[in-house]
Amino acid sequence: PYAAGSLCSTAGDLVAWTRALHGGRILGPAAYRELLAPGRLADGTPLRYAKGLFVNDSMAGHPVIHHGGD
């Protein structure tokens, strides 16, 4: 890994991190809601981007939270 803080991990560790993050063991309820709350521009236009994550996308009708890594 190089540049921009690249990370190496195992699939198992990523699953553990995801479960801890979305299971309330990393952030409290208010911080978690803020993490997933899409931003708005000054004119009120809603964004798909929250605090480091893209939200409000869907895949086969299911909500998706993601980040492309760039």
N, CA, C, O and CB atoms as a CASP TS submission, in Angstrom:
PFRMAT TS
TARGET T0000
AUTHOR 0000-0000-0000
METHOD Language model
MODEL 1
PARENT N/A
ATOM      1  N   PRO     1       0.830  -1.206   0.000  1.00  0.00           N
ATOM      2  CA  PRO     1       0.000   0.000   0.000  1.00  0.00           C
ATOM      3  C   PRO     1       0.867   1.260   0.000  1.00  0.00           C
ATOM      4  O   PRO     1       1.986   1.269   0.512  1.00  0.00           O
ATOM      5  CB  PRO     1      -0.940   0.004   1.218  1.00  0.00           C
ATOM      6  N   TYR     2       0.328   2.293  -0.574  1.00  0.00           N
ATOM      7  CA  TYR     2       1.047   3.559  -0.637  1.00  0.00           C
ATOM      8  C   TYR     2       0.044   4.703  -0.747  1.00  0.00           C
ATOM      9  O   TYR     2      -1.144   4.485  -0.981  1.00  0.00           O
ATOM     10  CB  TYR     2       2.036   3.576  -1.831  1.00  0.00           C
ATOM     11  N   ALA     3       0.523   5.875  -0.582  1.00  0.00           N
ATOM     12  CA  ALA     3      -0.242   7.113  -0.780  1.00  0.00           C
ATOM     13  C   ALA     3      -1.552   7.148  -0.004  1.00  0.00           C
ATOM     14  O   ALA     3      -2.153   6.104   0.249  1.00  0.00           O
ATOM     15  CB  ALA     3      -0.534   7.299  -2.242  1.00  0.00           C
ATOM     16  N   ALA     4      -1.978   8.294   0.360  1.00  0.00           N
ATOM     17  CA  ALA     4      -3.303   8.566   0.930  1.00  0.00           C
ATOM     18  C   ALA     4      -3.734   7.610   2.036  1.00  0.00           C
ATOM     19  O   ALA     4      -4.931   7.394   2.222  1.00  0.00           O
ATOM     20  CB  ALA     4      -4.317   8.526  -0.151  1.00  0.00           C
ATOM     21  N   GLY     5      -2.794   7.036   2.770  1.00  0.00           N
ATOM     22  CA  GLY     5      -3.166   6.199   3.905  1.00  0.00           C
ATOM     23  C   GLY     5      -3.720   4.840   3.541  1.00  0.00           C
ATOM     24  O   GLY     5      -4.564   4.312   4.265  1.00  0.00           O
ATOM     25  N   SER     6      -3.275   4.261   2.448  1.00  0.00           N
ATOM     26  CA  SER     6      -3.771   2.945   2.044  1.00  0.00           C
ATOM     27  C   SER     6      -3.705   1.965   3.207  1.00  0.00           C
ATOM     28  O   SER     6      -2.800   2.031   4.039  1.00  0.00           O
ATOM     29  CB  SER     6      -2.965   2.407   0.852  1.00  0.00           C
ATOM     30  N   LEU     7      -4.654   1.077   3.255  1.00  0.00           N
ATOM     31  CA  LEU     7      -4.740   0.091   4.326  1.00  0.00           C
ATOM     32  C   LEU     7      -4.707  -1.314   3.756  1.00  0.00           C
ATOM     33  O   LEU     7      -5.173  -1.552   2.642  1.00  0.00           O
ATOM     34  CB  LEU     7      -6.012   0.298   5.153  1.00  0.00           C
ATOM     35  N   CYS     8      -4.165  -2.227   4.508  1.00  0.00           N
ATOM     36  CA  CYS     8      -4.244  -3.648   4.183  1.00  0.00           C
ATOM     37  C   CYS     8      -5.034  -4.315   5.290  1.00  0.00           C
ATOM     38  O   CYS     8      -4.881  -3.971   6.462  1.00  0.00           O
ATOM     39  CB  CYS     8      -2.820  -4.295   4.024  1.00  0.00           C
ATOM     40  N   SER     9      -5.872  -5.262   4.927  1.00  0.00           N
ATOM     41  CA  SER     9      -6.676  -5.964   5.913  1.00  0.00           C
ATOM     42  C   SER     9      -7.067  -7.322   5.371  1.00  0.00           C
ATOM     43  O   SER     9      -6.843  -7.637   4.203  1.00  0.00           O
ATOM     44  CB  SER     9      -7.924  -5.150   6.291  1.00  0.00           C
ATOM     45  N   THR    10      -7.651  -8.109   6.238  1.00  0.00           N
ATOM     46  CA  THR    10      -8.218  -9.383   5.808  1.00  0.00           C
ATOM     47  C   THR    10      -9.723  -9.214   5.669  1.00  0.00           C
ATOM     48  O   THR    10     -10.302  -8.284   6.230  1.00  0.00           O
ATOM     49  CB  THR    10      -7.872 -10.529   6.811  1.00  0.00           C
ATOM     50  N   ALA    11     -10.343 -10.092   4.939  1.00  0.00           N
ATOM     51  CA  ALA    11     -11.802 -10.046   4.812  1.00  0.00           C
ATOM     52  C   ALA    11     -12.459 -10.197   6.184  1.00  0.00           C
ATOM     53  O   ALA    11     -13.443  -9.520   6.482  1.00  0.00           O
ATOM     54  CB  ALA    11     -12.301 -11.155   3.851  1.00  0.00           C
ATOM     55  N   GLY    12     -11.923 -11.074   7.007  1.00  0.00           N
ATOM     56  CA  GLY    12     -12.482 -11.283   8.346  1.00  0.00           C
ATOM     57  C   GLY    12     -12.409 -10.032   9.209  1.00  0.00           C
ATOM     58  O   GLY    12     -13.352  -9.706   9.930  1.00  0.00           O
ATOM     59  N   ASP    13     -11.271  -9.329   9.128  1.00  0.00           N
ATOM     60  CA  ASP    13     -11.136  -8.090   9.902  1.00  0.00           C
ATOM     61  C   ASP    13     -12.094  -7.011   9.396  1.00  0.00           C
ATOM     62  O   ASP    13     -12.651  -6.257  10.194  1.00  0.00           O
ATOM     63  CB  ASP    13      -9.689  -7.578   9.839  1.00  0.00           C
ATOM     64  N   LEU    14     -12.288  -6.931   8.082  1.00  0.00           N
ATOM     65  CA  LEU    14     -13.234  -5.955   7.536  1.00  0.00           C
ATOM     66  C   LEU    14     -14.667  -6.262   7.968  1.00  0.00           C
ATOM     67  O   LEU    14     -15.442  -5.347   8.247  1.00  0.00           O
ATOM     68  CB  LEU    14     -13.144  -5.928   6.007  1.00  0.00           C
ATOM     69  N   VAL    15     -15.014  -7.527   8.021  1.00  0.00           N
ATOM     70  CA  VAL    15     -16.345  -7.911   8.504  1.00  0.00           C
ATOM     71  C   VAL    15     -16.489  -7.526   9.976  1.00  0.00           C
ATOM     72  O   VAL    15     -17.522  -6.993  10.380  1.00  0.00           O
ATOM     73  CB  VAL    15     -16.585  -9.438   8.312  1.00  0.00           C
ATOM     74  N   ALA    16     -15.459  -7.792  10.777  1.00  0.00           N
ATOM     75  CA  ALA    16     -15.510  -7.440  12.201  1.00  0.00           C
ATOM     76  C   ALA    16     -15.656  -5.935  12.374  1.00  0.00           C
ATOM     77  O   ALA    16     -16.442  -5.486  13.209  1.00  0.00           O
ATOM     78  CB  ALA    16     -14.246  -7.938  12.932  1.00  0.00           C
ATOM     79  N   TRP    17     -14.914  -5.147  11.601  1.00  0.00           N
ATOM     80  CA  TRP    17     -15.002  -3.687  11.675  1.00  0.00           C
ATOM     81  C   TRP    17     -16.404  -3.214  11.292  1.00  0.00           C
ATOM     82  O   TRP    17     -16.992  -2.378  11.980  1.00  0.00           O
ATOM     83  CB  TRP    17     -13.948  -3.033  10.756  1.00  0.00           C
ATOM     84  N   THR    18     -16.935  -3.748  10.197  1.00  0.00           N
ATOM     85  CA  THR    18     -18.264  -3.348   9.723  1.00  0.00           C
ATOM     86  C   THR    18     -19.326  -3.668  10.764  1.00  0.00           C
ATOM     87  O   THR    18     -20.200  -2.846  11.039  1.00  0.00           O
ATOM     88  CB  THR    18     -18.599  -4.046   8.395  1.00  0.00           C
ATOM     89  N   ARG    19     -19.252  -4.845  11.333  1.00  0.00           N
ATOM     90  CA  ARG    19     -20.230  -5.221  12.365  1.00  0.00           C
ATOM     91  C   ARG    19     -20.117  -4.318  13.593  1.00  0.00           C
ATOM     92  O   ARG    19     -21.131  -3.921  14.166  1.00  0.00           O
ATOM     93  CB  ARG    19     -20.035  -6.690  12.777  1.00  0.00           C
ATOM     94  N   ALA    20     -18.893  -3.994  13.995  1.00  0.00           N
ATOM     95  CA  ALA    20     -18.700  -3.119  15.156  1.00  0.00           C
ATOM     96  C   ALA    20     -19.207  -1.711  14.864  1.00  0.00           C
ATOM     97  O   ALA    20     -19.874  -1.108  15.704  1.00  0.00           O
ATOM     98  CB  ALA    20     -17.216  -3.073  15.556  1.00  0.00           C
ATOM     99  N   LEU    21     -18.897  -1.179  13.678  1.00  0.00           N
ATOM    100  CA  LEU    21     -19.342   0.166  13.324  1.00  0.00           C
ATOM    101  C   LEU    21     -20.851   0.267  13.266  1.00  0.00           C
ATOM    102  O   LEU    21     -21.441   1.164  13.869  1.00  0.00           O
ATOM    103  CB  LEU    21     -18.754   0.578  11.996  1.00  0.00           C
ATOM    104  N   HIS    22     -21.475  -0.640  12.550  1.00  0.00           N
ATOM    105  CA  HIS    22     -22.931  -0.580  12.368  1.00  0.00           C
ATOM    106  C   HIS    22     -23.691  -1.223  13.525  1.00  0.00           C
ATOM    107  O   HIS    22     -24.917  -1.137  13.586  1.00  0.00           O
ATOM    108  CB  HIS    22     -23.319  -1.260  11.067  1.00  0.00           C
ATOM    109  N   GLY    23     -22.979  -1.857  14.430  1.00  0.00           N
ATOM    110  CA  GLY    23     -23.613  -2.480  15.592  1.00  0.00           C
ATOM    111  C   GLY    23     -23.543  -1.636  16.858  1.00  0.00           C
ATOM    112  O   GLY    23     -23.941  -2.096  17.928  1.00  0.00           O
ATOM    113  N   GLY    24     -23.043  -0.405  16.750  1.00  0.00           N
ATOM    114  CA  GLY    24     -23.048   0.499  17.891  1.00  0.00           C
ATOM    115  C   GLY    24     -21.872   0.372  18.841  1.00  0.00           C
ATOM    116  O   GLY    24     -21.912   0.926  19.940  1.00  0.00           O
ATOM    117  N   ARG    25     -20.824  -0.346  18.447  1.00  0.00           N
ATOM    118  CA  ARG    25     -19.675  -0.496  19.347  1.00  0.00           C
ATOM    119  C   ARG    25     -18.571   0.519  19.083  1.00  0.00           C
ATOM    120  O   ARG    25     -17.616   0.594  19.857  1.00  0.00           O
ATOM    121  CB  ARG    25     -19.111  -1.886  19.226  1.00  0.00           C
ATOM    122  N   ILE    26     -18.673   1.296  18.019  1.00  0.00           N
ATOM    123  CA  ILE    26     -17.656   2.293  17.685  1.00  0.00           C
ATOM    124  C   ILE    26     -18.166   3.696  17.994  1.00  0.00           C
ATOM    125  O   ILE    26     -17.475   4.479  18.646  1.00  0.00           O
ATOM    126  CB  ILE    26     -17.255   2.185  16.201  1.00  0.00           C
ATOM    127  N   LEU    27     -19.351   4.012  17.537  1.00  0.00           N
ATOM    128  CA  LEU    27     -19.948   5.336  17.716  1.00  0.00           C
ATOM    129  C   LEU    27     -21.230   5.233  18.532  1.00  0.00           C
ATOM    130  O   LEU    27     -21.925   4.218  18.503  1.00  0.00           O
ATOM    131  CB  LEU    27     -20.236   5.994  16.352  1.00  0.00           C
ATOM    132  N   GLY    28     -21.520   6.286  19.246  1.00  0.00           N
ATOM    133  CA  GLY    28     -22.809   6.366  19.921  1.00  0.00           C
ATOM    134  C   GLY    28     -23.907   6.645  18.906  1.00  0.00           C
ATOM    135  O   GLY    28     -23.611   6.960  17.753  1.00  0.00           O
ATOM    136  N   PRO    29     -25.172   6.535  19.312  1.00  0.00           N
ATOM    137  CA  PRO    29     -26.284   6.709  18.373  1.00  0.00           C
ATOM    138  C   PRO    29     -26.285   8.050  17.642  1.00  0.00           C
ATOM    139  O   PRO    29     -26.541   8.089  16.439  1.00  0.00           O
ATOM    140  CB  PRO    29     -27.574   6.555  19.103  1.00  0.00           C
ATOM    141  N   ALA    30     -26.005   9.141  18.339  1.00  0.00           N
ATOM    142  CA  ALA    30     -26.030  10.464  17.694  1.00  0.00           C
ATOM    143  C   ALA    30     -24.908  10.587  16.662  1.00  0.00           C
ATOM    144  O   ALA    30     -25.129  11.098  15.564  1.00  0.00           O
ATOM    145  CB  ALA    30     -25.902  11.586  18.752  1.00  0.00           C
ATOM    146  N   ALA    31     -23.715  10.124  17.009  1.00  0.00           N
ATOM    147  CA  ALA    31     -22.584  10.190  16.084  1.00  0.00           C
ATOM    148  C   ALA    31     -22.822   9.290  14.876  1.00  0.00           C
ATOM    149  O   ALA    31     -22.457   9.653  13.757  1.00  0.00           O
ATOM    150  CB  ALA    31     -21.281   9.789  16.796  1.00  0.00           C
ATOM    151  N   TYR    32     -23.425   8.128  15.083  1.00  0.00           N
ATOM    152  CA  TYR    32     -23.717   7.220  13.969  1.00  0.00           C
ATOM    153  C   TYR    32     -24.726   7.848  13.019  1.00  0.00           C
ATOM    154  O   TYR    32     -24.555   7.777  11.802  1.00  0.00           O
ATOM    155  CB  TYR    32     -24.249   5.871  14.490  1.00  0.00           C
ATOM    156  N   ARG    33     -25.783   8.467  13.562  1.00  0.00           N
ATOM    157  CA  ARG    33     -26.770   9.156  12.710  1.00  0.00           C
ATOM    158  C   ARG    33     -26.092  10.257  11.901  1.00  0.00           C
ATOM    159  O   ARG    33     -26.378  10.424  10.716  1.00  0.00           O
ATOM    160  CB  ARG    33     -27.920   9.753  13.570  1.00  0.00           C
ATOM    161  N   GLU    34     -25.190  11.012  12.542  1.00  0.00           N
ATOM    162  CA  GLU    34     -24.487  12.081  11.832  1.00  0.00           C
ATOM    163  C   GLU    34     -23.583  11.525  10.741  1.00  0.00           C
ATOM    164  O   GLU    34     -23.481  12.110   9.663  1.00  0.00           O
ATOM    165  CB  GLU    34     -23.668  12.916  12.808  1.00  0.00           C
ATOM    166  N   LEU    35     -22.927  10.400  11.012  1.00  0.00           N
ATOM    167  CA  LEU    35     -22.069   9.761  10.023  1.00  0.00           C
ATOM    168  C   LEU    35     -22.835   9.459   8.739  1.00  0.00           C
ATOM    169  O   LEU    35     -22.296   9.599   7.642  1.00  0.00           O
ATOM    170  CB  LEU    35     -21.471   8.478  10.592  1.00  0.00           C
ATOM    171  N   LEU    36     -24.089   9.046   8.880  1.00  0.00           N
ATOM    172  CA  LEU    36     -24.886   8.631   7.726  1.00  0.00           C
ATOM    173  C   LEU    36     -25.826   9.702   7.194  1.00  0.00           C
ATOM    174  O   LEU    36     -26.559   9.452   6.237  1.00  0.00           O
ATOM    175  CB  LEU    36     -25.679   7.430   8.084  1.00  0.00           C
ATOM    176  N   ALA    37     -25.822  10.889   7.791  1.00  0.00           N
ATOM    177  CA  ALA    37     -26.723  11.963   7.360  1.00  0.00           C
ATOM    178  C   ALA    37     -26.140  12.675   6.152  1.00  0.00           C
ATOM    179  O   ALA    37     -25.086  13.302   6.262  1.00  0.00           O
ATOM    180  CB  ALA    37     -26.972  12.969   8.507  1.00  0.00           C
ATOM    181  N   PRO    38     -26.799  12.596   5.000  1.00  0.00           N
ATOM    182  CA  PRO    38     -26.292  13.285   3.816  1.00  0.00           C
ATOM    183  C   PRO    38     -26.222  14.792   4.056  1.00  0.00           C
ATOM    184  O   PRO    38     -27.067  15.365   4.744  1.00  0.00           O
ATOM    185  CB  PRO    38     -27.177  12.980   2.597  1.00  0.00           C
ATOM    186  N   GLY    39     -25.217  15.413   3.484  1.00  0.00           N
ATOM    187  CA  GLY    39     -25.069  16.854   3.604  1.00  0.00           C
ATOM    188  C   GLY    39     -26.006  17.595   2.666  1.00  0.00           C
ATOM    189  O   GLY    39     -26.707  16.996   1.851  1.00  0.00           O
ATOM    190  N   ARG    40     -25.999  18.908   2.804  1.00  0.00           N
ATOM    191  CA  ARG    40     -26.770  19.788   1.928  1.00  0.00           C
ATOM    192  C   ARG    40     -25.898  20.965   1.528  1.00  0.00           C
ATOM    193  O   ARG    40     -25.071  21.433   2.311  1.00  0.00           O
ATOM    194  CB  ARG    40     -28.075  20.275   2.622  1.00  0.00           C
ATOM    195  N   LEU    41     -26.088  21.440   0.305  1.00  0.00           N
ATOM    196  CA  LEU    41     -25.405  22.638  -0.135  1.00  0.00           C
ATOM    197  C   LEU    41     -26.055  23.850   0.517  1.00  0.00           C
ATOM    198  O   LEU    41     -27.130  23.745   1.106  1.00  0.00           O
ATOM    199  CB  LEU    41     -25.431  22.756  -1.672  1.00  0.00           C
ATOM    200  N   ALA    42     -25.405  24.993   0.409  1.00  0.00           N
ATOM    201  CA  ALA    42     -25.923  26.225   1.018  1.00  0.00           C
ATOM    202  C   ALA    42     -27.328  26.561   0.522  1.00  0.00           C
ATOM    203  O   ALA    42     -28.115  27.161   1.255  1.00  0.00           O
ATOM    204  CB  ALA    42     -24.982  27.393   0.724  1.00  0.00           C
ATOM    205  N   ASP    43     -27.650  26.178  -0.720  1.00  0.00           N
ATOM    206  CA  ASP    43     -28.987  26.468  -1.255  1.00  0.00           C
ATOM    207  C   ASP    43     -30.015  25.395  -0.895  1.00  0.00           C
ATOM    208  O   ASP    43     -31.164  25.464  -1.332  1.00  0.00           O
ATOM    209  CB  ASP    43     -28.917  26.612  -2.764  1.00  0.00           C
ATOM    210  N   GLY    44     -29.604  24.402  -0.100  1.00  0.00           N
ATOM    211  CA  GLY    44     -30.521  23.353   0.335  1.00  0.00           C
ATOM    212  C   GLY    44     -30.512  22.104  -0.520  1.00  0.00           C
ATOM    213  O   GLY    44     -31.176  21.124  -0.181  1.00  0.00           O
ATOM    214  N   THR    45     -29.778  22.113  -1.619  1.00  0.00           N
ATOM    215  CA  THR    45     -29.706  20.940  -2.482  1.00  0.00           C
ATOM    216  C   THR    45     -29.099  19.773  -1.709  1.00  0.00           C
ATOM    217  O   THR    45     -28.000  19.890  -1.167  1.00  0.00           O
ATOM    218  CB  THR    45     -28.879  21.243  -3.756  1.00  0.00           C
ATOM    219  N   PRO    46     -29.815  18.644  -1.658  1.00  0.00           N
ATOM    220  CA  PRO    46     -29.288  17.492  -0.916  1.00  0.00           C
ATOM    221  C   PRO    46     -28.141  16.822  -1.667  1.00  0.00           C
ATOM    222  O   PRO    46     -28.112  16.794  -2.897  1.00  0.00           O
ATOM    223  CB  PRO    46     -30.404  16.473  -0.654  1.00  0.00           C
ATOM    224  N   LEU    47     -27.206  16.290  -0.905  1.00  0.00           N
ATOM    225  CA  LEU    47     -26.075  15.552  -1.458  1.00  0.00           C
ATOM    226  C   LEU    47     -26.249  14.070  -1.178  1.00  0.00           C
ATOM    227  O   LEU    47     -27.007  13.679  -0.290  1.00  0.00           O
ATOM    228  CB  LEU    47     -24.740  16.062  -0.873  1.00  0.00           C
ATOM    229  N   ARG    48     -25.538  13.246  -1.945  1.00  0.00           N
ATOM    230  CA  ARG    48     -25.496  11.810  -1.653  1.00  0.00           C
ATOM    231  C   ARG    48     -24.355  11.502  -0.705  1.00  0.00           C
ATOM    232  O   ARG    48     -24.214  10.362  -0.263  1.00  0.00           O
ATOM    233  CB  ARG    48     -25.347  10.989  -2.946  1.00  0.00           C
ATOM    234  N   TYR    49     -23.537  12.495  -0.382  1.00  0.00           N
ATOM    235  CA  TYR    49     -22.331  12.296   0.414  1.00  0.00           C
ATOM    236  C   TYR    49     -22.579  12.708   1.856  1.00  0.00           C
ATOM    237  O   TYR    49     -23.107  13.788   2.122  1.00  0.00           O
ATOM    238  CB  TYR    49     -21.153  13.090  -0.174  1.00  0.00           C
ATOM    239  N   ALA    50     -22.196  11.842   2.782  1.00  0.00           N
ATOM    240  CA  ALA    50     -22.305  12.135   4.215  1.00  0.00           C
ATOM    241  C   ALA    50     -20.897  12.395   4.743  1.00  0.00           C
ATOM    242  O   ALA    50     -20.080  12.967   4.021  1.00  0.00           O
ATOM    243  CB  ALA    50     -23.000  10.953   5.001  1.00  0.00           C
ATOM    244  N   LYS    51     -20.597  12.010   5.931  1.00  0.00           N
ATOM    245  CA  LYS    51     -19.285  12.232   6.550  1.00  0.00           C
ATOM    246  C   LYS    51     -18.281  11.161   6.104  1.00  0.00           C
ATOM    247  O   LYS    51     -17.890  10.299   6.891  1.00  0.00           O
ATOM    248  CB  LYS    51     -19.411  12.234   8.093  1.00  0.00           C
ATOM    249  N   GLY    52     -17.881  11.226   4.859  1.00  0.00           N
ATOM    250  CA  GLY    52     -16.908  10.269   4.348  1.00  0.00           C
ATOM    251  C   GLY    52     -17.515   9.062   3.656  1.00  0.00           C
ATOM    252  O   GLY    52     -16.788   8.165   3.229  1.00  0.00           O
ATOM    253  N   LEU    53     -18.826   9.027   3.539  1.00  0.00           N
ATOM    254  CA  LEU    53     -19.508   7.891   2.920  1.00  0.00           C
ATOM    255  C   LEU    53     -20.543   8.375   1.917  1.00  0.00           C
ATOM    256  O   LEU    53     -21.146   9.433   2.096  1.00  0.00           O
ATOM    257  CB  LEU    53     -20.173   7.010   3.988  1.00  0.00           C
ATOM    258  N   PHE    54     -20.743   7.599   0.867  1.00  0.00           N
ATOM    259  CA  PHE    54     -21.836   7.873  -0.046  1.00  0.00           C
ATOM    260  C   PHE    54     -23.057   7.115   0.461  1.00  0.00           C
ATOM    261  O   PHE    54     -22.963   5.937   0.806  1.00  0.00           O
ATOM    262  CB  PHE    54     -21.475   7.467  -1.517  1.00  0.00           C
ATOM    263  N   VAL    55     -24.188   7.784   0.505  1.00  0.00           N
ATOM    264  CA  VAL    55     -25.425   7.190   1.004  1.00  0.00           C
ATOM    265  C   VAL    55     -26.545   7.483   0.014  1.00  0.00           C
ATOM    266  O   VAL    55     -26.359   8.235  -0.942  1.00  0.00           O
ATOM    267  CB  VAL    55     -25.779   7.734   2.421  1.00  0.00           C
ATOM    268  N   ASN    56     -27.693   6.891   0.246  1.00  0.00           N
ATOM    269  CA  ASN    56     -28.884   7.091  -0.589  1.00  0.00           C
ATOM    270  C   ASN    56     -28.739   6.512  -1.977  1.00  0.00           C
ATOM    271  O   ASN    56     -29.479   6.902  -2.881  1.00  0.00           O
ATOM    272  CB  ASN    56     -29.195   8.551  -0.697  1.00  0.00           C
ATOM    273  N   ASP    57     -27.820   5.604  -2.175  1.00  0.00           N
ATOM    274  CA  ASP    57     -27.759   4.835  -3.402  1.00  0.00           C
ATOM    275  C   ASP    57     -28.516   3.542  -3.145  1.00  0.00           C
ATOM    276  O   ASP    57     -28.820   3.207  -2.001  1.00  0.00           O
ATOM    277  CB  ASP    57     -26.275   4.565  -3.852  1.00  0.00           C
ATOM    278  N   SER    58     -28.814   2.827  -4.203  1.00  0.00           N
ATOM    279  CA  SER    58     -29.454   1.531  -3.990  1.00  0.00           C
ATOM    280  C   SER    58     -28.914   0.527  -4.992  1.00  0.00           C
ATOM    281  O   SER    58     -28.464   0.874  -6.084  1.00  0.00           O
ATOM    282  CB  SER    58     -30.990   1.644  -4.110  1.00  0.00           C
ATOM    283  N   MET    59     -28.976  -0.731  -4.578  1.00  0.00           N
ATOM    284  CA  MET    59     -28.589  -1.839  -5.430  1.00  0.00           C
ATOM    285  C   MET    59     -29.683  -2.885  -5.307  1.00  0.00           C
ATOM    286  O   MET    59     -29.910  -3.436  -4.230  1.00  0.00           O
ATOM    287  CB  MET    59     -27.179  -2.418  -5.038  1.00  0.00           C
ATOM    288  N   ALA    60     -30.346  -3.150  -6.397  1.00  0.00           N
ATOM    289  CA  ALA    60     -31.456  -4.108  -6.400  1.00  0.00           C
ATOM    290  C   ALA    60     -32.498  -3.753  -5.347  1.00  0.00           C
ATOM    291  O   ALA    60     -33.074  -4.637  -4.712  1.00  0.00           O
ATOM    292  CB  ALA    60     -30.935  -5.527  -6.161  1.00  0.00           C
ATOM    293  N   GLY    61     -32.737  -2.448  -5.163  1.00  0.00           N
ATOM    294  CA  GLY    61     -33.761  -2.008  -4.222  1.00  0.00           C
ATOM    295  C   GLY    61     -33.331  -1.945  -2.770  1.00  0.00           C
ATOM    296  O   GLY    61     -34.142  -1.623  -1.902  1.00  0.00           O
ATOM    297  N   HIS    62     -32.067  -2.247  -2.485  1.00  0.00           N
ATOM    298  CA  HIS    62     -31.560  -2.217  -1.115  1.00  0.00           C
ATOM    299  C   HIS    62     -30.664  -0.987  -0.935  1.00  0.00           C
ATOM    300  O   HIS    62     -29.895  -0.655  -1.837  1.00  0.00           O
ATOM    301  CB  HIS    62     -30.777  -3.528  -0.782  1.00  0.00           C
ATOM    302  N   PRO    63     -30.750  -0.300   0.223  1.00  0.00           N
ATOM    303  CA  PRO    63     -29.877   0.852   0.442  1.00  0.00           C
ATOM    304  C   PRO    63     -28.414   0.443   0.493  1.00  0.00           C
ATOM    305  O   PRO    63     -28.071  -0.638   0.970  1.00  0.00           O
ATOM    306  CB  PRO    63     -30.258   1.567   1.729  1.00  0.00           C
ATOM    307  N   VAL    64     -27.565   1.321  -0.004  1.00  0.00           N
ATOM    308  CA  VAL    64     -26.136   1.058  -0.058  1.00  0.00           C
ATOM    309  C   VAL    64     -25.383   2.209   0.605  1.00  0.00           C
ATOM    310  O   VAL    64     -25.691   3.379   0.377  1.00  0.00           O
ATOM    311  CB  VAL    64     -25.667   0.862  -1.521  1.00  0.00           C
ATOM    312  N   ILE    65     -24.407   1.868   1.416  1.00  0.00           N
ATOM    313  CA  ILE    65     -23.487   2.827   2.014  1.00  0.00           C
ATOM    314  C   ILE    65     -22.108   2.404   1.520  1.00  0.00           C
ATOM    315  O   ILE    65     -21.717   1.249   1.686  1.00  0.00           O
ATOM    316  CB  ILE    65     -23.581   2.854   3.617  1.00  0.00           C
ATOM    317  N   HIS    66     -21.364   3.339   0.910  1.00  0.00           N
ATOM    318  CA  HIS    66     -20.081   2.918   0.345  1.00  0.00           C
ATOM    319  C   HIS    66     -19.105   4.080   0.261  1.00  0.00           C
ATOM    320  O   HIS    66     -19.464   5.245   0.431  1.00  0.00           O
ATOM    321  CB  HIS    66     -20.283   2.308  -1.040  1.00  0.00           C
ATOM    322  N   HIS    67     -17.876   3.721  -0.004  1.00  0.00           N
ATOM    323  CA  HIS    67     -16.831   4.685  -0.338  1.00  0.00           C
ATOM    324  C   HIS    67     -15.901   4.007  -1.307  1.00  0.00           C
ATOM    325  O   HIS    67     -15.472   2.876  -1.080  1.00  0.00           O
ATOM    326  CB  HIS    67     -16.064   5.190   0.931  1.00  0.00           C
ATOM    327  N   GLY    68     -15.590   4.684  -2.374  1.00  0.00           N
ATOM    328  CA  GLY    68     -14.760   4.094  -3.416  1.00  0.00           C
ATOM    329  C   GLY    68     -13.283   4.039  -3.092  1.00  0.00           C
ATOM    330  O   GLY    68     -12.519   3.404  -3.820  1.00  0.00           O
ATOM    331  N   GLY    69     -12.861   4.684  -2.023  1.00  0.00           N
ATOM    332  CA  GLY    69     -11.480   4.624  -1.617  1.00  0.00           C
ATOM    333  C   GLY    69     -10.614   5.757  -2.132  1.00  0.00           C
ATOM    334  O   GLY    69      -9.442   5.853  -1.768  1.00  0.00           O
ATOM    335  N   ASP    70     -11.170   6.618  -2.973  1.00  0.00           N
ATOM    336  CA  ASP    70     -10.344   7.730  -3.469  1.00  0.00           C
ATOM    337  C   ASP    70     -10.623   9.004  -2.726  1.00  0.00           C
ATOM    338  O   ASP    70     -10.016  10.035  -3.017  1.00  0.00           O
ATOM    339  CB  ASP    70     -10.573   7.949  -4.947  1.00  0.00           C
TER
END
